Amino acid sequence: MTKGQGYGRRTVLRGTAVLGAGSLAGCSMFSEETQSTRSAEPLRDAPRWIGPLEARPESGDRAGHEYLVDRGPQQGTLYIWRDDKWRRIDEHAESRDRFAAQSATDGSGTPDDPWTLENDVVPEGGVVYFQPGNYTASALATPPATDYEQTAVYLRGAGVRTTTLTDDATDGSLITFQSDSSGNFGGVSDMSVLGHFPDKNKRSKGHLIHGTGKVIDTLYENLIVRYSWGDGLHLEASTSGTRLRNSWIENNFGWNVYLGGGTRLKLSNLHIVSGKNGGIYLRPSYSQVSDVSIVNCSPGLELAGANNTVSNVYVTDAEEGPAIREGDVTGNVVGNTTIKKSAVGIATDGTRSQYTNVGVFDAKREAIRLNGTGVSVTGLTVSGFGSASKTPAIDCSGSNCRLTGVSLAQSDGKTVAARISGSHTTLSNVVCHGSKPWQLIVDNAVETVLDSVQGVTFGTLQDGGTRTLLNRQGTNAGDPRSTGEWNGHGGYASAMGATVWNTNTMPWTAFRADGAGNWIRTG
């Protein structure tokens, strides 16, 4: 350590503030023409020292003791000893952009000795550049009073394998975007954001990336986010316009990604692994999720918002819950999705949701559960389901649901194609593969239509419903002209082109209805 000679404080700050940025490009930017202009000293006769950061003493001699870093990544940074702590002084910097290493209060940037950052590293606007190296911090938060309509705050690293920011395991979230007024908030990119999940003695208690208030239009890209005891990425109420892409988010004790509201979000090119509470929680509406793989999360994807579009999603190993779970919401569209080795493939309570080109393979229980209203499934392929007997591939307790273009295959002899307990359900163009007859159970449902179903016969249909049609044929306990469930419903039978059999005769007697709904015996 060398005691500094007398220097003009503002002169050094002007020159070294520029040098701190310029030195990163390998050049010196001191101006020989800079005039010395002395500022008021913070404390008369306080010592002023100069040297590398690692030579700075653990504590100052007295209040007002100054230490100027003259070399290394923090070259040009001035510290002052105040309130029993070294505090960085940079009020003379001309740019809002800054370098995180220059703002560190301790450390050398190695894995064993990371740079330590305080909250004031986050400016009221601009970019914080995280050079290659390792950093630790506790609570980096945007100033809530910033005019976010005019500015944005970005934390930008040098790459996910070269810049690492680790939570120091104190209370609170690691990175927080906050405000009571909406605006252009910025984002986080090109770094690894880590907690202390594997270390029982150091637990990151908050979320790793947290948005609270009216935070909108943020960008999160090229990230690795892992090891939080909360959520990896947790954005609350208004997350409108958020873009999350090209990132790997894994091993978080809460949700890997929790999105609490808003509209117009876009999630793409994500790898989501091992979230204790689940993979992605999506409450916003009118948003898009595409090109996402989700592994070992139960549920993999929870749709808690309306009118979202999900495409090209792969979910595997949701061993404790549905791969995709949809709440009591309206109008979601899911397409081109593959689900493997999950407890349940899809479970939906939605209304007028659409599922297209979905494959479910090796489900432990049902491939799909339809509990909503007006749900449409087109192009469903199921191979392997139901470790217990009588477990159906399709369990439909919702009403007015339609499934068409269904292919069912079973490798272990479980052959219950579907259980229908909701009214006005239609299954059409269903192929049940295999040498054994498939069962289909209708339980207290009204007007179930099973059209163009291969592999199911009246002998294997367990019909406990009312006016069920299998391949446009129904049964009636008696003459439908005078008795039974089809009596008085000739108009419906005519519209469906149905033949109804009186099962009280031997052999059964066939009836059809004319255009006026009158029953006519045909055999």
Long-range contacts (C-beta under 8 A, 24 or more apart in sequence): 1-49, 1-51, 1-55, 1-56, 1-57, 2-49, 2-50, 2-51, 2-55, 3-47, 3-48, 3-49, 3-50, 4-48, 4-49, 4-50, 4-51, 4-68, 5-50, 6-48, 7-48, 7-50, 7-68, 8-36, 8-37, 8-38, 9-38, 9-39, 9-41, 9-48, 9-66, 9-78, 10-36, 10-37, 10-38, 10-39, 10-92, 11-35, 11-36, 11-37, 11-38, 12-68, 12-78, 13-76, 13-78, 13-89, 13-90, 13-92, 14-92, 15-76, 16-68, 16-70, 16-75, 16-76, 16-77, 16-78, 17-76, 17-90, 17-92, 17-93, 17-94, 18-76, 18-94, 19-75, 19-76, 20-74, 20-75, 20-76, 20-77, 20-99, 20-102, 21-95, 21-99, 23-75, 23-76, 24-73, 24-99, 24-131, 42-66, 42-80, 53-77, 53-104, 53-108, 54-108, 56-86, 59-84, 60-86, 73-99, 73-101, 73-102, 73-109, 73-131, 73-133, 74-101, 74-102, 74-103, 74-104, 75-102, 76-102, 77-102, 77-103, 79-105, 88-118, 88-120, 95-126, 96-123, 96-124, 96-125, 96-126, 96-127, 96-151, 97-123, 97-126, 97-127, 97-128, 97-129, 98-123, 98-126, 98-127, 98-128, 98-129, 99-128, 99-129, 99-131, 100-128, 100-129, 100-130, 100-131, 100-135, 101-130, 101-131, 101-133, 101-135, 103-128, 104-135, 107-134, 107-135, 107-136, 109-133, 109-134, 109-135, 110-134, 111-164, 114-164, 114-166, 116-168, 122-153, 122-155, 123-153, 124-151, 124-153, 125-150, 125-151, 125-152, 125-153, 126-151, 126-153, 126-154, 127-153, 127-154, 127-155, 127-156, 128-153, 128-154, 128-155, 128-156, 129-156, 129-157, 130-155, 130-156, 130-157, 130-158, 130-163, 130-165, 130-191, 131-158, 131-163, 132-158, 132-159, 132-162, 132-163, 133-162, 133-163, 133-164, 134-164, 134-166, 135-163, 135-164, 135-165, 135-166, 136-165, 136-166, 136-167, 136-168, 137-165, 137-166, 137-167, 137-168, 137-174, 138-167, 138-168, 138-170, 138-172, 138-174, 139-170, 139-172, 139-173, 139-174, 139-176, 140-174, 140-175, 140-176, 141-175, 141-176, 141-177, 141-178, 142-176, 142-177, 142-178, 142-179, 142-185, 142-186, 144-178, 144-179, 144-180, 144-213, 146-179, 147-183, 148-179, 148-181, 148-182, 148-183, 148-184, 148-185, 149-181, 149-183, 149-184, 150-183, 151-184, 152-183, 152-184, 152-185, 152-186, 153-177, 153-185, 153-186, 154-186, 154-187, 154-188, 154-189, 154-219, 155-186, 155-187, 155-188, 155-189, 155-191, 156-188, 156-189, 156-190, 156-191, 157-189, 157-190, 157-191, 157-192, 158-190, 158-191, 159-190, 159-191, 159-222, 160-190, 160-191, 160-192, 160-222, 160-223, 160-224, 160-248, 161-192, 163-190, 163-191, 163-192, 164-191, 164-192, 164-194, 165-191, 165-192, 165-193, 165-194, 166-194, 166-195, 166-196, 167-194, 167-195, 167-196, 167-204, 167-206, 167-208, 167-228, 169-195, 169-196, 169-199, 169-202, 169-203, 169-204, 169-205, 170-205, 171-205, 171-206, 172-205, 172-206, 173-206, 173-207, 173-208, 173-209, 173-210, 173-230, 173-234, 174-204, 174-206, 174-207, 174-208, 174-209, 174-210, 174-228, 175-208, 175-209, 175-210, 176-210, 176-211, 176-212, 177-210, 177-211, 177-212, 177-215, 177-218, 178-211, 178-212, 178-213, 178-215, 179-213, 179-214, 179-215, 180-213, 180-214, 181-214, 182-214, 182-215, 182-216, 182-238, 182-240, 183-214, 183-216, 183-217, 184-217, 185-211, 185-215, 185-216, 185-217, 185-218, 186-218, 186-219, 187-218, 187-219, 187-220, 187-221, 187-243, 188-220, 188-223, 189-219, 189-220, 189-221, 189-222, 189-223, 190-221, 190-222, 190-223, 191-222, 191-223, 191-224, 192-223, 192-224, 192-225, 192-226, 193-223, 193-224, 193-225, 193-226, 194-224, 194-225, 194-226, 194-227, 195-226, 195-227, 195-228, 195-229, 195-252, 196-227, 197-226, 197-227, 197-228, 197-229, 197-251, 197-252, 197-253, 198-227, 203-229, 204-228, 204-229, 204-230, 205-229, 205-230, 206-230, 207-231, 207-232, 207-233, 207-234, 207-254, 208-232, 208-233, 208-252, 209-233, 209-234, 210-234, 210-235, 210-236, 211-235, 211-236, 211-239, 211-242, 212-236, 212-237, 213-237, 213-238, 214-238, 215-239, 216-240, 216-241, 216-242, 216-262, 217-241, 217-242, 218-242, 218-243, 219-243, 220-244, 220-245, 220-247, 221-245, 221-246, 221-247, 222-246, 222-247, 223-247, 223-248, 223-249, 224-248, 224-249, 224-250, 225-249, 225-250, 225-252, 225-256, 226-250, 226-251, 226-252, 227-251, 227-252, 228-252, 228-253, 228-254, 229-253, 229-254, 230-254, 231-255, 231-256, 231-257, 231-258, 231-277, 232-256, 232-257, 232-275, 233-257, 233-258, 234-258, 234-260, 235-259, 235-260, 235-262, 236-260, 236-261, 237-261, 237-262, 238-262, 239-265, 239-284, 240-264, 240-265, 240-284, 241-265, 242-266, 243-267, 244-268, 244-270, 245-269, 245-270, 246-270, 247-271, 248-273, 249-273, 249-275, 250-274, 250-275, 251-275, 252-276, 253-277, 255-279, 255-280, 255-281, 256-280, 256-297, 257-281, 259-283, 259-284, 260-284, 261-305, 263-287, 267-292, 268-292, 271-295, 272-297, 272-300, 273-297, 278-302, 278-321, 279-315, 282-308, 284-308, 289-313, 294-318, 294-323, 298-322, 298-342, 298-343, 299-323, 299-324, 299-325, 300-324, 300-339, 300-342, 301-325, 302-326, 302-327, 303-327, 303-329, 303-332, 303-334, 303-350, 304-329, 305-329, 305-332, 306-330, 306-331, 306-332, 307-331, 307-332, 308-332, 308-333, 309-333, 309-334, 309-335, 310-334, 310-335, 310-337, 311-335, 311-336, 311-337, 312-336, 312-337, 313-337, 313-338, 314-338, 314-339, 314-340, 315-339, 315-340, 315-342, 316-340, 316-341, 316-342, 317-341, 317-342, 318-342, 318-343, 318-344, 319-343, 319-364, 322-346, 322-347, 322-369, 323-360, 324-348, 326-350, 326-353, 326-372, 328-372, 329-353, 334-358, 339-363, 344-368, 344-369, 345-382, 345-385, 347-371, 348-372, 348-375, 348-398, 349-398, 350-375, 351-375, 352-376, 354-378, 355-380, 359-383, 360-385, 365-391, 366-391, 366-392, 366-393, 366-394, 366-395, 367-393, 367-394, 368-393, 368-394, 368-395, 369-395, 369-396, 369-397, 370-394, 370-395, 370-396, 370-397, 370-398, 370-401, 370-403, 370-422, 371-397, 371-398, 371-422, 372-398, 372-401, 373-398, 373-399, 373-400, 373-401, 374-399, 374-400, 374-401, 375-401, 375-402, 376-401, 376-402, 376-403, 377-401, 377-402, 377-403, 377-404, 377-406, 378-403, 378-404, 378-405, 379-405, 380-405, 380-406, 380-407, 381-406, 381-407, 382-406, 382-407, 382-408, 382-409, 383-408, 383-409, 383-410, 383-411, 384-409, 384-410, 384-411, 384-412, 385-410, 385-414, 386-414, 386-416, 389-414, 390-416, 391-416, 392-416, 392-417, 392-418, 392-419, 392-441, 393-417, 393-418, 394-418, 394-419, 394-427, 395-419, 396-420, 396-421, 396-422, 396-425, 397-421, 397-422, 398-422, 398-425, 399-423, 399-424, 399-425, 400-424, 400-425, 401-425, 401-426, 402-426, 402-428, 403-427, 403-428, 403-430, 404-428, 404-429, 405-429, 406-430, 406-431, 407-431, 407-433, 408-432, 408-433, 408-438, 408-455, 409-433, 409-434, 410-434, 415-439, 416-440, 416-441, 417-453, 417-455, 417-456, 419-443, 420-445, 420-448, 420-465, 421-445, 423-447, 423-448, 424-448, 425-449, 426-451, 427-451, 427-453, 428-452, 428-453, 430-454, 430-455, 430-456, 431-455, 432-456, 440-470, 442-468, 447-492, 449-496, 467-492, 469-496, 469-498, 472-496, 472-497, 472-498, 472-499, 473-498, 473-499, 473-500, 473-501, 474-498, 474-499, 474-500, 474-501, 475-500, 475-501, 475-503, 475-508, 476-500, 476-501, 476-502, 476-503, 476-511, 477-502, 477-503, 477-504, 478-502, 478-504, 479-504, 479-509, 479-511, 479-519, 480-511, 480-519, 481-511, 481-519, 486-511, 486-519, 489-517, 490-514, 490-516, 490-517, 490-518, 490-519, 491-516, 491-517, 493-517, 493-519
